């Protein structure tokens, strides 16, 4: 019973990761608008062809209250307090395609316009900058000002969909990689932190055997941390190919991650080239301390003050600020904990394996 409780955290880690992978595979994506193409733009008239993602434009509405409310579309003036122009007509071509027509007023005070669509099942969907029109402001009010409208939230549909991941342009389905890529780096940070702590304590002047154990733990932590760092590079490269169109881009976060991995590979190379145990322990401990400082600078400090494509870096909003909704939180946080528990388990196994190797090597030498 005591042994079961002692190892219960390992089973918790496995269960969390099983839960996370089931979420990644089974949870559907929510609806969104992929784009809008201007089909016709003449004086006083605009026609847009709109493409949706996982939308239900053509679905039957079973709720009588919703059935009495039609699908509505609006052009939204740029700005948080902008006015709206409601569409004249909406033609449903399929569950993921609409053709929308507007009568435009002859007074358009701003250049950029967004699109708002409200449907019985998908609720309110939004896409910015679908129309650019040179501002035209008349000195006297025009009768076309009657085309302006206000949106009453009571007249709009609420989203009727069940549990799903949020739709984000460009990221789309690859948002599931959030549960793989980001926890890999969190786990690497944890393991490299364990490694540098053991390296620092291994430099203490007391306890020869204790220093040796600390050195073994430092090496084991870096080994497993490197594995998670390489996995982080691979998952990041796959994500970059999908969202940015290239396997690798000139981004300080990506470059810093690669340099960090190379620095820690240098740590392993250093250990392999020094035969004397005492010298190897001291040299690798000092190197590990500097490597951890480089990791902090390249992955946590530098990207915050340079232009970066990564969320939360270079002025870009982080996931938690715009789309880490309840569905993602229920998958992301367990993923972070699960991968960290797995990484810790792998680290402990690596420590035991290295101890066995050293005992065998010692017996062979004598």
Helices and strands as residue ranges (DSSP letters): H 2-6, H 8-26, E 32-42, E 45-53, H 64-67, E 72-77, E 84-86, E 89-94, E 97-103, E 112-119, E 123-132, G 143-147, E 148-149, G 153-155, G 172-177, H 178-202, H 208-243, H 252-273, H 277-296, I 297-301, G 302-305, H 319-322, H 326-365
